[in-house]
Amino acid sequence: MAHLTQNPADKERFVCLYPVYINSKKTLAEGRRISVEKAVENPSCTEIRDVLAAAGMNVYMENKIHPREWNRDSQFKGRVRVQIKQADGSPCQDKFSSRKDVMIYVAEMIPKLKTRTQKSGGGDTSSQQGEGGKKSKKKKK
């Protein structure tokens, strides 16, 4: 018996969100579920939780790893469970009628988080500079 309850308000029935679902660095085969244009570079569970909690959603984190995630590093660990339907089956918020709506919203909001914008201007530029810096050091030698 997979689900003991049909009630969408029970924690076991919350929708699972792994960071890999919205990671622009992953392919569809590796578990990404939204388009690369909408996805975010290496999102963390805490970022997903913060965005959804700020949106007023009922959210909690679990210490799980996506089955296709080969890297067992703590950075890639975690799963966020979010309630998108109330006990009567209606959406908790109109803008989140499906899990895909939630994923796209989270991917849009993560780059706007303070932790991403404070690094150096924008989330995209800082992450690219980090990788570029590693490559250029090798060239200088």
NUDOSE-29780 format. One record per residue: x, y, z of N, C-alpha, C in turn; residue number from 0. Coordinates in nm, 3 decimals. Atoms other than C-alpha are relative to their C-alpha. Layout:
<nu = X; nv = Y; nw = Z; cau = X; cav = Y; caw = Z; cu = X; cv = Y; cw = Z; seq = NUM>
...
REM end
This chain:
<nu = 0.084; nv = -0.119; nw = 0.000; cau = 0.000; cav = 0.000; caw = 0.000; cu = 0.088; cv = 0.125; cw = 0.000; seq = 0>
<nu = -0.090; nv = -0.114; nw = 0.015; cau = 0.184; cav = 0.308; caw = -0.128; cu = -0.044; cv = 0.118; cw = 0.086; seq = 1>
<nu = 0.049; nv = -0.114; nw = -0.077; cau = -0.034; cav = 0.579; caw = 0.024; cu = -0.109; cv = -0.045; cw = 0.096; seq = 2>
<nu = 0.100; nv = 0.037; nw = -0.098; cau = -0.221; cav = 0.526; caw = 0.344; cu = -0.117; cv = 0.096; cw = -0.001; seq = 3>
<nu = 0.104; nv = -0.102; nw = -0.001; cau = -0.421; cav = 0.840; caw = 0.282; cu = -0.015; cv = 0.063; cw = -0.138; seq = 4>
<nu = 0.025; nv = -0.074; nw = 0.124; cau = -0.580; cav = 1.023; caw = -0.010; cu = -0.008; cv = 0.150; cw = 0.028; seq = 5>
<nu = 0.015; nv = -0.140; nw = -0.040; cau = -0.585; cav = 1.351; caw = 0.183; cu = 0.124; cv = 0.080; cw = -0.042; seq = 6>
<nu = -0.116; nv = -0.077; nw = 0.047; cau = -0.362; cav = 1.607; caw = 0.001; cu = 0.063; cv = 0.086; cw = 0.110; seq = 7>
<nu = -0.054; nv = -0.084; nw = -0.108; cau = -0.313; cav = 1.795; caw = 0.330; cu = 0.096; cv = -0.079; cw = 0.090; seq = 8>
<nu = -0.094; nv = 0.079; nw = -0.081; cau = -0.118; cav = 1.504; caw = 0.487; cu = 0.141; cv = 0.014; cw = -0.055; seq = 9>
<nu = -0.139; nv = -0.021; nw = 0.040; cau = 0.260; cav = 1.539; caw = 0.482; cu = 0.049; cv = -0.103; cw = -0.102; seq = 10>
<nu = -0.043; nv = 0.103; nw = 0.095; cau = 0.301; cav = 1.210; caw = 0.294; cu = -0.046; cv = 0.030; cw = -0.142; seq = 11>
<nu = 0.057; nv = -0.031; nw = 0.132; cau = 0.096; cav = 1.355; caw = 0.007; cu = 0.053; cv = 0.131; cw = -0.059; seq = 12>
<nu = -0.060; nv = -0.123; nw = 0.053; cau = 0.299; cav = 1.675; caw = -0.033; cu = 0.083; cv = -0.034; cw = -0.123; seq = 13>
<nu = -0.079; nv = 0.018; nw = 0.121; cau = 0.476; cav = 1.719; caw = -0.367; cu = 0.148; cv = 0.007; cw = 0.032; seq = 14>
<nu = -0.146; nv = 0.001; nw = -0.021; cau = 0.849; cav = 1.634; caw = -0.373; cu = 0.068; cv = 0.090; cw = -0.103; seq = 15>
<nu = -0.082; nv = -0.081; nw = 0.089; cau = 1.093; cav = 1.885; caw = -0.519; cu = 0.146; cv = -0.024; cw = 0.032; seq = 16>
<nu = -0.145; nv = 0.016; nw = -0.015; cau = 1.456; cav = 1.789; caw = -0.567; cu = 0.067; cv = 0.117; cw = -0.074; seq = 17>
<nu = -0.069; nv = -0.109; nw = 0.071; cau = 1.705; cav = 2.064; caw = -0.662; cu = 0.035; cv = -0.036; cw = -0.144; seq = 18>
<nu = -0.037; nv = 0.044; nw = 0.135; cau = 1.800; cav = 1.856; caw = -0.968; cu = -0.111; cv = 0.034; cw = -0.101; seq = 19>
<nu = 0.112; nv = -0.029; nw = 0.089; cau = 1.452; cav = 1.929; caw = -1.115; cu = 0.015; cv = 0.135; cw = -0.068; seq = 20>
<nu = -0.010; nv = -0.136; nw = 0.054; cau = 1.541; cav = 2.296; caw = -1.169; cu = 0.146; cv = 0.042; cw = -0.022; seq = 21>
<nu = -0.143; nv = -0.028; nw = 0.015; cau = 1.921; cav = 2.268; caw = -1.215; cu = 0.037; cv = 0.011; cw = -0.148; seq = 22>
<nu = -0.034; nv = -0.021; nw = 0.141; cau = 2.037; cav = 2.418; caw = -1.547; cu = 0.123; cv = -0.079; cw = -0.043; seq = 23>
<nu = -0.120; nv = 0.078; nw = 0.031; cau = 2.360; cav = 2.215; caw = -1.524; cu = -0.031; cv = -0.147; cw = -0.028; seq = 24>
<nu = 0.039; nv = 0.141; nw = 0.022; cau = 2.167; cav = 1.886; caw = -1.550; cu = -0.074; cv = -0.014; cw = -0.133; seq = 25>
<nu = 0.077; nv = 0.030; nw = 0.121; cau = 2.025; cav = 1.722; caw = -1.862; cu = -0.134; cv = -0.060; cw = 0.041; seq = 26>
<nu = 0.129; nv = 0.064; nw = -0.030; cau = 1.673; cav = 1.582; caw = -1.887; cu = 0.023; cv = -0.142; cw = 0.049; seq = 27>
<nu = -0.031; nv = 0.137; nw = -0.041; cau = 1.826; cav = 1.234; caw = -1.856; cu = 0.051; cv = -0.005; cw = 0.144; seq = 28>
<nu = -0.053; nv = -0.005; nw = -0.137; cau = 1.993; cav = 1.343; caw = -1.531; cu = -0.104; cv = 0.046; cw = 0.101; seq = 29>
<nu = 0.108; nv = -0.031; nw = -0.092; cau = 1.661; cav = 1.452; caw = -1.386; cu = -0.060; cv = 0.139; cw = -0.007; seq = 30>
<nu = 0.059; nv = -0.134; nw = 0.010; cau = 1.594; cav = 1.812; caw = -1.492; cu = -0.142; cv = -0.010; cw = -0.056; seq = 31>
<nu = 0.140; nv = 0.011; nw = 0.043; cau = 1.220; cav = 1.875; caw = -1.541; cu = -0.054; cv = 0.126; cw = -0.066; seq = 32>
<nu = 0.046; nv = -0.121; nw = 0.067; cau = 1.199; cav = 2.231; caw = -1.675; cu = 0.106; cv = 0.040; cw = -0.103; seq = 33>
<nu = -0.093; nv = -0.037; nw = 0.107; cau = 1.364; cav = 2.400; caw = -1.976; cu = 0.125; cv = 0.068; cw = 0.057; seq = 34>
<nu = -0.128; nv = -0.057; nw = -0.045; cau = 1.728; cav = 2.514; caw = -1.948; cu = -0.013; cv = 0.151; cw = 0.017; seq = 35>
<nu = 0.016; nv = -0.146; nw = -0.008; cau = 1.622; cav = 2.877; caw = -2.011; cu = -0.062; cv = 0.042; cw = 0.132; seq = 36>
<nu = 0.068; nv = -0.035; nw = -0.125; cau = 1.400; cav = 2.872; caw = -1.703; cu = 0.074; cv = -0.052; cw = 0.123; seq = 37>
<nu = -0.067; nv = 0.065; nw = -0.113; cau = 1.630; cav = 2.658; caw = -1.486; cu = 0.106; cv = 0.090; cw = 0.063; seq = 38>
<nu = -0.097; nv = -0.076; nw = -0.079; cau = 1.879; cav = 2.785; caw = -1.224; cu = 0.127; cv = -0.083; cw = 0.013; seq = 39>
<nu = -0.126; nv = 0.072; nw = -0.014; cau = 2.246; cav = 2.699; caw = -1.188; cu = 0.019; cv = -0.048; cw = 0.143; seq = 40>
<nu = -0.026; nv = 0.064; nw = -0.131; cau = 2.303; cav = 2.457; caw = -0.897; cu = -0.081; cv = 0.056; cw = 0.117; seq = 41>
<nu = 0.081; nv = -0.047; nw = -0.114; cau = 2.007; cav = 2.544; caw = -0.671; cu = 0.017; cv = -0.092; cw = 0.120; seq = 42>
<nu = -0.010; nv = 0.083; nw = -0.120; cau = 2.012; cav = 2.422; caw = -0.311; cu = -0.139; cv = -0.019; cw = 0.060; seq = 43>
<nu = 0.128; nv = 0.027; nw = -0.068; cau = 1.734; cav = 2.278; caw = -0.097; cu = -0.044; cv = 0.118; cw = 0.085; seq = 44>
<nu = 0.036; nv = -0.113; nw = -0.088; cau = 1.750; cav = 2.569; caw = 0.144; cu = -0.053; cv = 0.117; cw = -0.082; seq = 45>
<nu = 0.050; nv = -0.108; nw = 0.086; cau = 1.703; cav = 2.815; caw = -0.145; cu = -0.143; cv = -0.029; cw = -0.043; seq = 46>
<nu = 0.136; nv = 0.037; nw = 0.041; cau = 1.396; cav = 2.625; caw = -0.267; cu = -0.097; cv = 0.020; cw = 0.117; seq = 47>
<nu = 0.084; nv = -0.015; nw = -0.119; cau = 1.257; cav = 2.613; caw = 0.088; cu = -0.026; cv = 0.147; cw = 0.032; seq = 48>
<nu = 0.015; nv = -0.142; nw = -0.033; cau = 1.320; cav = 2.985; caw = 0.147; cu = -0.098; cv = 0.069; cw = -0.095; seq = 49>
<nu = 0.088; nv = -0.062; nw = 0.100; cau = 1.147; cav = 3.087; caw = -0.177; cu = -0.146; cv = -0.040; cw = 0.024; seq = 50>
<nu = 0.138; nv = 0.047; nw = -0.019; cau = 0.839; cav = 2.870; caw = -0.112; cu = -0.058; cv = 0.046; cw = 0.134; seq = 51>
<nu = 0.048; nv = -0.049; nw = -0.130; cau = 0.816; cav = 2.970; caw = 0.255; cu = -0.037; cv = 0.148; cw = -0.011; seq = 52>
<nu = 0.029; nv = -0.143; nw = 0.020; cau = 0.832; cav = 3.338; caw = 0.151; cu = -0.129; cv = 0.020; cw = -0.079; seq = 53>
<nu = 0.124; nv = -0.008; nw = 0.079; cau = 0.546; cav = 3.268; caw = -0.093; cu = -0.121; cv = -0.044; cw = 0.082; seq = 54>
<nu = 0.110; nv = 0.039; nw = -0.089; cau = 0.339; cav = 3.144; caw = 0.202; cu = -0.044; cv = -0.144; cw = -0.016; seq = 55>
<nu = 0.034; nv = 0.140; nw = 0.019; cau = 0.348; cav = 2.776; caw = 0.112; cu = 0.037; cv = -0.082; cw = 0.123; seq = 56>
<nu = -0.028; nv = 0.093; nw = -0.109; cau = 0.346; cav = 2.488; caw = 0.362; cu = 0.113; cv = -0.092; cw = -0.046; seq = 57>
<nu = -0.120; nv = 0.065; nw = 0.053; cau = 0.700; cav = 2.349; caw = 0.320; cu = 0.080; cv = -0.065; cw = 0.112; seq = 58>
<nu = -0.101; nv = 0.053; nw = -0.092; cau = 0.947; cav = 2.118; caw = 0.494; cu = 0.106; cv = -0.076; cw = -0.079; seq = 59>
<nu = -0.112; nv = 0.065; nw = 0.068; cau = 1.284; cav = 1.963; caw = 0.407; cu = 0.022; cv = -0.140; cw = 0.053; seq = 60>
<nu = -0.036; nv = 0.137; nw = -0.039; cau = 1.396; cav = 1.600; caw = 0.412; cu = 0.143; cv = -0.025; cw = -0.046; seq = 61>
<nu = -0.138; nv = 0.032; nw = 0.034; cau = 1.748; cav = 1.459; caw = 0.405; cu = 0.005; cv = -0.120; cw = -0.095; seq = 62>
<nu = 0.004; nv = 0.106; nw = 0.101; cau = 1.710; cav = 1.256; caw = 0.086; cu = 0.084; cv = 0.043; cw = -0.120; seq = 63>
<nu = -0.075; nv = -0.031; nw = 0.122; cau = 1.903; cav = 1.234; caw = -0.242; cu = -0.077; cv = -0.054; cw = -0.120; seq = 64>
<nu = 0.065; nv = 0.043; nw = 0.123; cau = 1.760; cav = 1.214; caw = -0.594; cu = 0.070; cv = -0.126; cw = -0.051; seq = 65>
<nu = -0.059; nv = 0.128; nw = 0.043; cau = 1.814; cav = 0.861; caw = -0.734; cu = 0.106; cv = 0.015; cw = -0.109; seq = 66>
<nu = -0.096; nv = -0.015; nw = 0.110; cau = 2.000; cav = 0.990; caw = -1.042; cu = 0.117; cv = 0.092; cw = 0.036; seq = 67>
<nu = -0.110; nv = -0.088; nw = -0.042; cau = 2.230; cav = 1.218; caw = -0.839; cu = 0.118; cv = -0.085; cw = 0.043; seq = 68>
<nu = -0.117; nv = 0.083; nw = -0.029; cau = 2.571; cav = 1.049; caw = -0.848; cu = 0.088; cv = 0.062; cw = 0.108; seq = 69>
<nu = -0.084; nv = -0.068; nw = -0.097; cau = 2.738; cav = 1.312; caw = -0.629; cu = -0.067; cv = -0.003; cw = 0.138; seq = 70>
<nu = 0.059; nv = 0.016; nw = -0.133; cau = 2.674; cav = 1.227; caw = -0.263; cu = 0.038; cv = 0.116; cw = 0.093; seq = 71>
<nu = -0.043; nv = -0.116; nw = -0.077; cau = 2.804; cav = 1.567; caw = -0.149; cu = -0.120; cv = 0.063; cw = 0.072; seq = 72>
<nu = 0.109; nv = -0.060; nw = -0.078; cau = 2.601; cav = 1.753; caw = 0.115; cu = -0.067; cv = 0.113; cw = -0.076; seq = 73>
<nu = 0.056; nv = -0.109; nw = 0.081; cau = 2.551; cav = 2.038; caw = -0.134; cu = -0.118; cv = -0.050; cw = -0.086; seq = 74>
<nu = 0.103; nv = 0.054; nw = 0.088; cau = 2.335; cav = 1.809; caw = -0.351; cu = -0.106; cv = -0.079; cw = 0.075; seq = 75>
<nu = 0.096; nv = 0.075; nw = -0.080; cau = 2.149; cav = 1.643; caw = -0.064; cu = -0.124; cv = 0.083; cw = 0.025; seq = 76>
<nu = 0.121; nv = -0.068; nw = -0.044; cau = 1.796; cav = 1.723; caw = 0.030; cu = -0.114; cv = -0.010; cw = -0.098; seq = 77>
<nu = 0.124; nv = 0.003; nw = 0.078; cau = 1.441; cav = 1.717; caw = -0.088; cu = -0.097; cv = 0.091; cw = 0.073; seq = 78>
<nu = 0.099; nv = -0.089; nw = -0.060; cau = 1.170; cav = 1.976; caw = -0.030; cu = -0.138; cv = -0.057; cw = -0.028; seq = 79>
<nu = 0.140; nv = 0.042; nw = 0.018; cau = 0.810; cav = 1.869; caw = 0.027; cu = -0.087; cv = 0.123; cw = 0.015; seq = 80>
<nu = 0.086; nv = -0.118; nw = -0.003; cau = 0.547; cav = 2.130; caw = -0.046; cu = -0.146; cv = -0.040; cw = -0.023; seq = 81>
<nu = 0.144; nv = 0.027; nw = 0.014; cau = 0.169; cav = 2.125; caw = -0.007; cu = -0.056; cv = 0.092; cw = -0.108; seq = 82>
<nu = 0.060; nv = -0.084; nw = 0.104; cau = 0.002; cav = 2.243; caw = -0.328; cu = -0.153; cv = -0.012; cw = -0.004; seq = 83>
<nu = 0.145; nv = 0.017; nw = -0.003; cau = -0.349; cav = 2.110; caw = -0.259; cu = -0.051; cv = -0.006; cw = 0.144; seq = 84>
<nu = 0.063; nv = 0.006; nw = -0.132; cau = -0.580; cav = 2.156; caw = 0.038; cu = -0.075; cv = -0.131; cw = 0.015; seq = 85>
<nu = 0.069; nv = 0.125; nw = -0.030; cau = -0.779; cav = 1.877; caw = 0.201; cu = -0.115; cv = -0.027; cw = -0.098; seq = 86>
<nu = 0.113; nv = 0.020; nw = 0.092; cau = -1.072; cav = 1.935; caw = -0.037; cu = 0.045; cv = -0.015; cw = -0.146; seq = 87>
<nu = -0.052; nv = 0.020; nw = 0.136; cau = -0.844; cav = 1.904; caw = -0.343; cu = 0.023; cv = 0.128; cw = -0.077; seq = 88>
<nu = -0.021; nv = -0.128; nw = 0.069; cau = -0.839; cav = 2.274; caw = -0.434; cu = 0.143; cv = 0.048; cw = 0.026; seq = 89>
<nu = -0.137; nv = -0.049; nw = -0.018; cau = -0.502; cav = 2.448; caw = -0.484; cu = 0.012; cv = 0.093; cw = 0.122; seq = 90>
<nu = -0.024; nv = -0.090; nw = -0.114; cau = -0.352; cav = 2.621; caw = -0.177; cu = 0.011; cv = 0.144; cw = -0.048; seq = 91>
<nu = -0.008; nv = -0.132; nw = 0.063; cau = -0.267; cav = 2.915; caw = -0.402; cu = -0.030; cv = -0.017; cw = -0.148; seq = 92>
<nu = 0.043; nv = 0.012; nw = 0.139; cau = -0.414; cav = 2.981; caw = -0.745; cu = 0.117; cv = -0.008; cw = -0.098; seq = 93>
<nu = -0.113; nv = 0.000; nw = 0.094; cau = -0.074; cav = 3.043; caw = -0.905; cu = 0.076; cv = -0.134; cw = -0.001; seq = 94>
<nu = -0.065; nv = 0.131; nw = -0.005; cau = 0.043; cav = 2.692; caw = -0.799; cu = -0.103; cv = -0.110; cw = -0.013; seq = 95>
<nu = 0.100; nv = 0.106; nw = 0.018; cau = -0.206; cav = 2.450; caw = -0.953; cu = 0.067; cv = -0.135; cw = -0.027; seq = 96>
<nu = -0.071; nv = 0.125; nw = 0.027; cau = 0.060; cav = 2.192; caw = -1.049; cu = 0.143; cv = 0.009; cw = 0.051; seq = 97>
<nu = -0.140; nv = 0.000; nw = -0.047; cau = 0.410; cav = 2.085; caw = -0.946; cu = 0.089; cv = 0.077; cw = -0.096; seq = 98>
<nu = -0.080; nv = -0.073; nw = 0.099; cau = 0.543; cav = 2.236; caw = -1.271; cu = -0.007; cv = 0.151; cw = 0.027; seq = 99>
<nu = 0.014; nv = -0.142; nw = -0.037; cau = 0.404; cav = 2.579; caw = -1.170; cu = 0.094; cv = 0.035; cw = 0.114; seq = 100>
<nu = -0.087; nv = -0.022; nw = -0.117; cau = 0.592; cav = 2.547; caw = -0.841; cu = 0.146; cv = 0.003; cw = -0.044; seq = 101>
<nu = -0.140; nv = 0.006; nw = 0.045; cau = 0.919; cav = 2.448; caw = -1.014; cu = 0.039; cv = 0.125; cw = -0.077; seq = 102>
<nu = -0.031; nv = -0.119; nw = 0.081; cau = 0.903; cav = 2.738; caw = -1.261; cu = 0.007; cv = 0.124; cw = 0.089; seq = 103>
<nu = -0.002; nv = -0.114; nw = -0.093; cau = 0.820; cav = 2.988; caw = -0.984; cu = 0.130; cv = 0.002; cw = 0.081; seq = 104>
<nu = -0.122; nv = 0.009; nw = -0.081; cau = 1.110; cav = 2.865; caw = -0.767; cu = 0.122; cv = 0.038; cw = -0.084; seq = 105>
<nu = -0.113; nv = -0.030; nw = 0.088; cau = 1.351; cav = 2.882; caw = -1.063; cu = 0.008; cv = 0.149; cw = -0.033; seq = 106>
<nu = 0.000; nv = -0.145; nw = 0.027; cau = 1.243; cav = 3.243; caw = -1.131; cu = 0.047; cv = 0.078; cw = 0.123; seq = 107>
<nu = -0.025; nv = -0.076; nw = -0.122; cau = 1.279; cav = 3.351; caw = -0.768; cu = 0.139; cv = -0.022; cw = 0.060; seq = 108>
<nu = -0.130; nv = 0.027; nw = -0.062; cau = 1.610; cav = 3.186; caw = -0.665; cu = 0.107; cv = 0.102; cw = -0.040; seq = 109>
<nu = -0.103; nv = -0.100; nw = 0.034; cau = 1.830; cav = 3.429; caw = -0.868; cu = -0.022; cv = 0.134; cw = 0.071; seq = 110>
<nu = 0.029; nv = -0.127; nw = -0.068; cau = 1.657; cav = 3.717; caw = -0.681; cu = 0.029; cv = -0.006; cw = 0.150; seq = 111>
<nu = -0.030; nv = 0.012; nw = -0.142; cau = 1.752; cav = 3.581; caw = -0.337; cu = 0.122; cv = 0.083; cw = 0.037; seq = 112>
<nu = -0.112; nv = -0.082; nw = -0.047; cau = 1.988; cav = 3.797; caw = -0.130; cu = 0.131; cv = -0.076; cw = -0.005; seq = 113>
<nu = -0.123; nv = 0.080; nw = 0.000; cau = 2.238; cav = 3.511; caw = -0.102; cu = 0.061; cv = -0.008; cw = -0.139; seq = 114>
<nu = -0.051; nv = 0.006; nw = 0.138; cau = 2.266; cav = 3.507; caw = -0.483; cu = 0.042; cv = 0.138; cw = -0.050; seq = 115>
<nu = -0.026; nv = -0.132; nw = 0.056; cau = 2.260; cav = 3.882; caw = -0.553; cu = 0.116; cv = 0.071; cw = 0.070; seq = 116>
<nu = -0.105; nv = -0.070; nw = -0.073; cau = 2.514; cav = 3.987; caw = -0.287; cu = 0.140; cv = -0.037; cw = -0.048; seq = 117>
<nu = -0.134; nv = 0.047; nw = 0.038; cau = 2.806; cav = 3.788; caw = -0.433; cu = 0.073; cv = 0.102; cw = -0.087; seq = 118>
<nu = -0.060; nv = -0.104; nw = 0.084; cau = 2.883; cav = 4.030; caw = -0.720; cu = -0.098; cv = 0.041; cw = -0.109; seq = 119>
<nu = 0.096; nv = -0.049; nw = 0.099; cau = 2.596; cav = 4.205; caw = -0.893; cu = -0.117; cv = -0.093; cw = -0.019; seq = 120>
<nu = 0.111; nv = 0.091; nw = 0.028; cau = 2.382; cav = 3.918; caw = -1.024; cu = 0.039; cv = -0.144; cw = 0.021; seq = 121>
<nu = -0.026; nv = 0.141; nw = -0.024; cau = 2.348; cav = 3.547; caw = -0.961; cu = 0.071; cv = -0.066; cw = -0.116; seq = 122>
<nu = -0.059; nv = 0.063; nw = 0.117; cau = 2.439; cav = 3.453; caw = -1.318; cu = 0.147; cv = 0.038; cw = -0.016; seq = 123>
<nu = -0.138; nv = -0.044; nw = 0.023; cau = 2.754; cav = 3.665; caw = -1.341; cu = 0.094; cv = -0.059; cw = 0.104; seq = 124>
<nu = -0.090; nv = 0.049; nw = -0.104; cau = 2.897; cav = 3.552; caw = -1.007; cu = 0.034; cv = -0.147; cw = -0.021; seq = 125>
<nu = -0.028; nv = 0.142; nw = 0.018; cau = 2.861; cav = 3.183; caw = -1.088; cu = 0.091; cv = -0.021; cw = -0.122; seq = 126>
<nu = -0.086; nv = 0.014; nw = 0.117; cau = 3.021; cav = 3.229; caw = -1.432; cu = 0.142; cv = 0.045; cw = 0.032; seq = 127>
<nu = -0.132; nv = -0.048; nw = -0.037; cau = 3.309; cav = 3.428; caw = -1.284; cu = 0.075; cv = -0.104; cw = 0.080; seq = 128>
<nu = -0.063; nv = 0.102; nw = -0.081; cau = 3.376; cav = 3.150; caw = -1.035; cu = 0.063; cv = -0.108; cw = -0.086; seq = 129>
<nu = -0.052; nv = 0.103; nw = 0.089; cau = 3.419; cav = 2.895; caw = -1.310; cu = 0.111; cv = 0.056; cw = -0.088; seq = 130>
<nu = -0.100; nv = -0.062; nw = 0.086; cau = 3.609; cav = 3.134; caw = -1.536; cu = 0.131; cv = 0.022; cw = 0.075; seq = 131>
<nu = -0.119; nv = -0.024; nw = -0.081; cau = 3.849; cav = 3.215; caw = -1.254; cu = 0.086; cv = -0.125; cw = 0.010; seq = 132>
<nu = -0.074; nv = 0.126; nw = -0.011; cau = 3.945; cav = 2.850; caw = -1.216; cu = 0.074; cv = -0.030; cw = -0.131; seq = 133>
<nu = -0.060; nv = 0.029; nw = 0.130; cau = 4.014; cav = 2.816; caw = -1.589; cu = 0.117; cv = 0.095; cw = -0.029; seq = 134>
<nu = -0.104; nv = -0.098; nw = 0.034; cau = 4.218; cav = 3.136; caw = -1.621; cu = 0.127; cv = -0.022; cw = 0.082; seq = 135>
<nu = -0.118; nv = 0.025; nw = -0.083; cau = 4.452; cav = 3.039; caw = -1.334; cu = 0.091; cv = -0.103; cw = -0.067; seq = 136>
<nu = -0.079; nv = 0.103; nw = 0.067; cau = 4.561; cav = 2.735; caw = -1.532; cu = 0.077; cv = 0.060; cw = -0.118; seq = 137>
<nu = -0.061; nv = -0.060; nw = 0.118; cau = 4.637; cav = 2.948; caw = -1.839; cu = 0.120; cv = 0.088; cw = 0.037; seq = 138>
<nu = -0.104; nv = -0.094; nw = -0.039; cau = 4.855; cav = 3.198; caw = -1.648; cu = 0.134; cv = -0.069; cw = 0.027; seq = 139>
<nu = -0.124; nv = 0.071; nw = -0.038; cau = 5.109; cav = 2.933; caw = -1.539; cu = 0.094; cv = -0.022; cw = -0.117; seq = 140>
REM end
